């Protein structure tokens, strides 16, 4: 019996979940299993369903061991960590060492042209011009106040200190020190640290703290306040009760003008998500500005109107309404969340490629692949194609292996 020839149309993409012998039923009852590829090695499939061989690749950086890498949003600067050394990579493949002694895990974020890097023991920021600074501005500890000669009005005074980094970022103020003046003035011994100024603030009873001095490390920290007019024009203290970036965070993200950091508490099996002051990325309020997530958070990412928060077991979105669960499975460890040109954030989960917001799993219905034990991924623009590329450390088991009928 003669059979009508099968006309192969456009390829719809990869589908290794459907049994190719059984086919799938499209609208109108037509079988179309042949329009799917069950294996697609080294090929590209466009939105127009055209199949082409993917471009090749060639070596770029030789003789190095990349532990982490980041490209800025404008694609103008690339950074890597090579065996514990932070380096900037130029277009010709040459590198410049910026910071050393780093150990992983690593996480990156970017805000206002500043790149932030969280390593196990150090938190640093890379300025657009190339300067690398400590992310944290420490809160002063200690200091002393004694009476001295002068003509301050009798009464109770309070003195506190803050440190200021060389780039002008002021850290949180330490606890205030009270001193009763019956006659004379006040001599302070300010706590000093290298490469920082120490600001001295004074308040008498019923007034706000105002700056009376900015001391360099070379000054030794001694300063005398003998006239109330010294503080009359000083700027008001605005960083009281704030602290530095928490040292225990690992995952970081910039979202809605703040930097967020995840600190896992293994004894409670939960993660604290700390967030900075608005546009004050080095200032954190450890009393008020945090929320808790069950489990170990492995991924934080800006998802436009929401913050993507994902553990190894659950995926959440955080927004004005609080924390809401969107999937009963989690993500693979690694650096794989990236923003697409459609404004959505793509990431690699234990069940394949997902995006937010809203939450969608893009591959679970037609692609079966072991998720790996660690993943890297990003949205790549090349030769007119925009695609998400994932690289996996092999391991794990696919949740949706092919069902034979």
Buried (B, 14 or more C-beta within 10 A) or exposed (E): EEEEEEEEEEBBBBBBBBBBEEBBEEEEEEEBBEBBBEEBEEEBBEEEEEEEEBEEEEEEBEEBEEBBBBBBEEEEBBBBBBEBBBBBBEEEEEBEEBBEEBEEBBBBBBBEBBBBBBBEEBBBBBEEEEEBBBBBBBBBEEBBBEBBEBEBEEEEBBBBBBBBBEEEBBBBBBBBBEBEBEEBBBBBBBBBEEEBBBBBBBBBEEEEBBBBBBBEEEBEBEBBBBBBEBBEEBEEBBBBEBBBBBEEBBBBBBBBBBBBBBBBEEEEEBBBBBBBBEEBBBBBBBEEBBBEBBBBBBBBBBBBEBBBBBBBBBBBBBBEEEBEEBBEBBBBBBBBBBBBEEEBBBBBBBBBBBBBBEBBBEBBEBBBBBBBEBBBBBBEEEEEBEBBEBEBEEEBEBBBEEEEE
